[in-house]
Amino acid sequence: MSRSMLAIVTGLLAVLLVAGVPSAQAAPCMSVTLTGTGGPPPFNDLAGPGTLVRYGDNANNCSAVVMQFDAGRGTLMRLAQLGLQASQLNAVFFTHMHSDHVEGFSDIAQMRWLFGAPATRKLDVVCSSEVKSFTGNFTVSCSKFVAHSDDAYQLAGETAQRISEAPRLNTDGPVALINVIEFKPNNDAQVVWTSGEVKVSAIRSNHIPGHASYRVDTPLGSVVIGGDASNDVMLPPRKTSTSDEVEKLAKGADIIVHSAVHPILAPEKGAGMPPVIYYRQSNATDLGAMAQRTGTKHLMLTHLGPSLGAATQGPWKIPGGPLTETDYIKSAQEGGFTGHIVVGTDLATVRLPQE
């Protein structure tokens, strides 16, 4: 190429750059991953209940904003399988204070403290404000749970021992790196957390005092995390086992993630599960009906009762033997749902846009 031609080409490139010719940009994406689908009784290698929601673009693996909803046993192990560390979480949201939903949280707090950079940002923990029990004789408190999540290690001397070996650590321990954001759940959705284009809303739902369900809205889509919600009417006769408030929250959502009990455990089926336990969960058939009414495209059944392949749910034997994925799909479809059904296994993921 002659010098004159090279000068012309160089000049044209400069003009194009100044004119702002658009370059290829990473496509936005949202992903929803079940980090744990097991129940209170351990079964096989299932982690405890949890849902990871990420929003970003293909360049950052949808991880510009990383949110964990509930944190059962083994949550960090599942996150590690996804290439994520505790220090990358922006926020943890609790639906309620049952041990199977929160027992992995101490692990998250410890690992952020031990292996995050000294200037690691505080982790937002979003949950219901302190509330009295239905009978009024005890209090349910997320803030106290978080504040005391390091107590056993403090009393055992483990926290002090770590500090003695690593002066870079915050001497106030893991809890110093946590920012609790409390809200009072009510019958209408309220925004409880935001980050850039991501908005998280919450609504009151029934299971135990202080139970809340969440909705994440992003420019690419929305997901509702129901937790263990059930209807305010705890016993039959009632029109449905699902929460009216969750249904309100889920109108027009792309994805619903919800714990599910199979109707095979109903009292009349003879499994022996106490009615009070069965009826405070949403069953798979009613969840299918709710998802159809709300216009949801994807229904992710998680925290299954019973787990796939389990012969028992705790001490209660499953009538007819272990359930399969087909059993749960059939149950949800009997409720009228015609969309995509995911029967919860750990690390099952729905990604928007769908690939």
C-alpha positions in Angstrom: 0.0 0.0 0.0 1.4 3.4 -1.0 2.0 6.1 1.6 -0.8 8.2 0.1 -3.3 5.4 0.3 -2.3 4.5 3.9 -2.8 8.2 4.8 -6.3 8.1 3.3 -7.3 4.9 5.1 -5.9 6.2 8.4 -7.8 9.4 8.0 -11.1 7.6 7.3 -10.7 5.4 10.4 -10.1 8.5 12.5 -13.2 10.1 11.1 -15.3 7.0 11.8 -14.1 6.9 15.4 -14.8 10.5 16.0 -18.2 10.1 14.5 -19.0 7.4 17.1 -19.6 4.3 14.9 -21.1 1.9 17.5 -19.0 -1.0 18.6 -20.3 -4.4 19.5 -21.7 -4.3 23.1 -22.2 -7.2 25.5 -25.9 -8.3 25.6 -27.7 -7.9 28.9 -28.9 -11.0 30.7 -30.6 -12.2 33.9 -30.2 -15.6 35.4 -32.1 -17.4 38.2 -30.3 -20.5 39.7 -31.6 -22.8 42.5 -28.6 -23.0 44.9 -30.4 -25.5 47.0 -33.5 -27.5 46.7 -33.5 -29.8 49.7 -35.8 -29.8 52.7 -35.2 -29.7 56.4 -34.2 -33.4 56.4 -30.9 -33.9 54.5 -31.2 -36.1 51.4 -28.4 -37.2 49.2 -26.3 -34.2 48.1 -29.0 -31.6 48.0 -28.1 -28.2 49.5 -30.6 -26.3 51.7 -33.1 -23.8 50.2 -31.7 -20.9 48.2 -32.1 -19.0 45.0 -29.4 -16.9 43.2 -30.5 -14.0 41.0 -28.0 -12.3 38.8 -28.3 -9.4 36.4 -25.6 -8.0 34.1 -24.4 -8.9 30.6 -22.6 -11.6 28.7 -19.2 -10.0 29.4 -19.6 -10.3 33.2 -21.6 -13.6 33.1 -24.8 -11.8 34.2 -23.0 -10.8 37.5 -23.0 -7.1 37.7 -25.6 -7.4 40.5 -25.6 -10.7 42.5 -28.4 -11.4 45.0 -28.9 -14.5 47.2 -32.4 -15.3 48.5 -32.2 -17.5 51.5 -29.0 -19.4 52.3 -29.5 -23.0 53.4 -26.8 -25.5 54.1 -24.1 -25.7 51.4 -25.0 -22.4 49.8 -21.3 -21.4 49.4 -20.4 -24.7 47.8 -23.1 -24.2 45.2 -21.9 -20.6 44.6 -18.4 -21.9 44.1 -19.6 -24.3 41.5 -20.9 -21.3 39.6 -17.5 -19.5 40.0 -18.7 -17.1 42.7 -17.2 -16.3 46.1 -19.0 -14.8 49.1 -17.3 -11.4 48.5 -19.1 -11.1 45.2 -22.6 -11.0 46.7 -24.3 -7.6 46.8 -27.1 -8.7 49.1 -28.8 -11.6 50.9 -32.5 -11.6 51.4 -34.3 -13.8 53.9 -37.9 -15.0 53.4 -38.1 -16.2 57.0 -36.2 -17.4 60.0 -36.4 -21.1 59.7 -33.0 -22.9 60.2 -33.1 -24.7 56.9 -33.3 -21.3 55.1 -30.5 -19.5 57.1 -28.0 -22.0 58.3 -25.6 -21.3 55.4 -25.4 -17.6 56.2 -22.7 -17.8 58.9 -20.5 -19.5 56.3 -21.1 -16.5 53.9 -20.3 -14.0 56.6 -17.1 -15.8 57.7 -15.7 -16.2 54.2 -16.3 -12.5 53.3 -14.4 -11.6 56.5 -11.6 -14.0 56.0 -11.0 -13.9 52.3 -12.5 -10.6 51.1 -10.2 -7.7 50.7 -9.8 -5.5 53.8 -11.9 -2.9 52.0 -14.7 -5.4 51.1 -18.0 -3.5 50.9 -20.6 -4.3 53.5 -23.1 -7.0 52.6 -26.7 -5.9 52.7 -28.9 -8.3 54.5 -32.6 -7.6 53.7 -35.3 -9.1 55.9 -38.5 -8.5 57.9 -38.3 -6.4 61.0 -38.8 -8.0 64.4 -42.3 -9.4 64.9 -44.2 -11.1 67.7 -45.5 -14.6 67.2 -49.1 -15.3 66.5 -49.6 -16.2 70.1 -47.5 -13.3 71.4 -45.3 -15.4 73.6 -42.1 -15.2 71.5 -40.4 -12.9 69.0 -39.0 -13.6 65.6 -36.0 -11.4 64.8 -33.8 -11.5 61.7 -31.6 -8.6 63.0 -30.8 -10.6 66.2 -30.0 -13.6 64.1 -27.5 -11.7 62.1 -26.0 -9.8 65.1 -25.3 -13.1 66.9 -24.3 -15.2 63.8 -20.6 -15.1 65.0 -21.2 -15.7 68.7 -20.2 -19.4 68.7 -16.9 -18.6 67.0 -16.4 -15.6 69.4 -17.0 -17.8 72.5 -14.8 -20.6 71.1 -11.9 -18.2 70.6 -11.8 -18.9 66.9 -12.5 -15.3 65.9 -9.7 -13.9 68.1 -7.3 -16.6 66.8 -7.9 -15.6 63.2 -7.3 -12.0 64.1 -4.0 -12.8 65.8 -2.7 -14.5 62.7 -4.1 -11.9 60.2 -3.9 -8.3 61.5 -5.6 -7.2 58.2 -8.9 -8.6 59.4 -11.5 -6.3 60.8 -11.1 -6.8 64.5 -14.8 -6.5 65.1 -15.4 -9.8 63.3 -17.6 -10.8 60.4 -20.7 -9.0 61.6 -19.0 -5.7 61.2 -19.1 -6.3 57.4 -22.9 -6.7 57.4 -25.5 -4.0 56.9 -29.0 -5.1 58.0 -31.9 -3.5 56.1 -35.2 -4.2 57.8 -38.7 -3.6 56.5 -42.2 -4.3 57.8 -44.0 -6.5 55.3 -47.6 -5.6 54.4 -50.3 -6.6 52.0 -49.0 -4.3 49.2 -45.6 -4.6 47.5 -42.9 -2.1 48.7 -39.4 -1.5 47.3 -36.9 -2.7 49.8 -33.6 -2.7 47.9 -32.2 -1.2 44.7 -28.9 -1.4 42.8 -28.7 0.5 39.5 -31.4 -0.8 37.2 -32.3 -3.6 39.6 -35.3 -3.2 42.0 -36.4 -5.6 44.7 -39.9 -5.4 46.2 -41.4 -7.4 49.1 -44.8 -8.4 50.3 -46.2 -10.1 53.4 -46.9 -13.8 53.0 -48.1 -16.5 55.4 -46.0 -19.3 56.7 -44.5 -18.1 60.0 -44.5 -14.6 61.6 -42.4 -12.3 59.5 -42.4 -14.4 56.3 -42.0 -12.3 53.2 -41.9 -12.9 49.4 -39.8 -11.0 46.9 -39.9 -9.8 43.4 -36.8 -8.7 41.4 -37.4 -6.4 38.4 -34.7 -5.8 35.8 -34.8 -4.2 32.4 -34.7 -7.8 31.0 -37.4 -9.5 33.1 -38.7 -10.3 36.5 -38.7 -13.1 39.0 -40.8 -13.8 42.1 -39.3 -15.8 45.1 -42.2 -17.0 47.1 -40.3 -18.8 49.9 -42.5 -21.2 51.8 -45.7 -19.0 51.5 -49.2 -20.4 51.8 -52.7 -19.1 52.0 -53.8 -17.0 55.0 -56.6 -19.6 55.5 -54.5 -22.4 57.0 -57.0 -25.2 56.8 -59.7 -26.4 54.4 -62.2 -25.4 53.2 -60.3 -22.8 51.2 -60.0 -21.9 47.5 -56.3 -22.5 47.2 -53.2 -23.3 49.3 -51.2 -20.5 47.6 -50.8 -17.0 48.9 -53.1 -14.2 47.6 -50.3 -11.7 48.3 -47.7 -13.7 46.3 -50.2 -14.0 43.4 -50.5 -10.2 43.5 -46.8 -9.8 43.5 -46.4 -12.3 40.6 -48.7 -10.6 38.1 -46.8 -10.4 34.8 -43.6 -11.9 36.2 -41.5 -14.0 33.9 -40.4 -16.5 36.5 -41.9 -17.8 39.8 -39.6 -19.7 42.2 -41.6 -21.4 45.0 -41.3 -24.2 47.5 -43.7 -27.0 46.7 -45.3 -29.8 48.6 -46.8 -32.7 46.5 -50.4 -33.6 47.2 -49.3 -37.1 47.9 -48.5 -35.9 51.4 -52.0 -34.6 52.1 -53.6 -35.9 55.3 -56.1 -38.0 53.4 -53.4 -39.8 51.5 -52.1 -41.5 54.6 -48.5 -40.4 54.8 -48.9 -39.3 58.4 -47.5 -35.8 58.0 -49.3 -33.5 60.5 -52.0 -31.4 58.8 -50.5 -28.2 60.3 -47.3 -28.8 58.5 -48.8 -29.8 55.2 -51.4 -27.0 55.0 -48.9 -24.2 55.7 -47.2 -25.0 52.3 -48.3 -24.4 48.8 -49.0 -27.6 46.8 -47.7 -28.1 43.3 -51.2 -28.2 41.7 -52.2 -24.9 43.2 -48.9 -23.4 42.2 -49.5 -24.4 38.6 -52.9 -22.7 38.8 -51.5 -19.5 40.3 -48.7 -19.4 37.7 -51.3 -19.7 34.9 -53.4 -16.9 36.3 -50.5 -14.6 36.6 -49.3 -15.1 33.1 -45.9 -16.5 34.2 -43.7 -18.2 31.6 -41.5 -20.3 33.9 -42.5 -22.0 37.2 -39.5 -23.3 39.2 -40.6 -25.7 41.9 -38.0 -25.9 44.7 -37.5 -27.0 48.3 -39.6 -30.0 47.3 -41.6 -32.1 49.8 -40.7 -34.8 49.2 -37.4 -34.6 47.4 -37.1 -36.5 44.1 -36.3 -40.1 44.8 -36.8 -39.9 48.6 -38.7 -42.7 50.2 -39.6 -40.5 53.2 -40.2 -36.9 54.1 -38.5 -36.9 57.4 -40.2 -39.7 59.4 -43.1 -39.9 57.0 -43.2 -42.6 54.4 -44.3 -41.6 50.9 -47.4 -43.5 49.8 -46.7 -45.4 46.7 -42.9 -44.8 46.9 -40.5 -42.1 45.8 -41.7 -39.4 43.4 -40.2 -38.5 40.0 -39.9 -35.3 38.0 -42.9 -36.4 36.0 -45.0 -36.6 39.1 -44.4 -32.9 40.0 -44.8 -31.8 36.4 -48.1 -33.6 36.1 -49.3 -32.1 39.4 -48.5 -28.5 38.3 -50.1 -29.2 34.9 -53.3 -30.5 36.6 -53.5 -26.9 38.0 -53.8 -25.7 34.4 -50.2 -24.4 33.9 -49.1 -24.5 30.3 -45.7 -22.9 30.6 -42.2 -24.2 31.3 -41.9 -26.2 34.5 -38.6 -26.7 36.3 -38.7 -29.4 39.0 -36.0 -28.3 41.4 -32.6 -29.8 41.4 -29.5 -28.0 42.6 -28.0 -25.5 40.1 -31.1 -25.7 37.8 -31.1 -22.3 36.0 -33.4 -20.2 33.9 -31.7 -17.5 31.9 -33.2 -14.5 30.1 -33.1 -14.1 27.2 -33.4 -17.8 26.7 -30.6 -19.3 24.6 
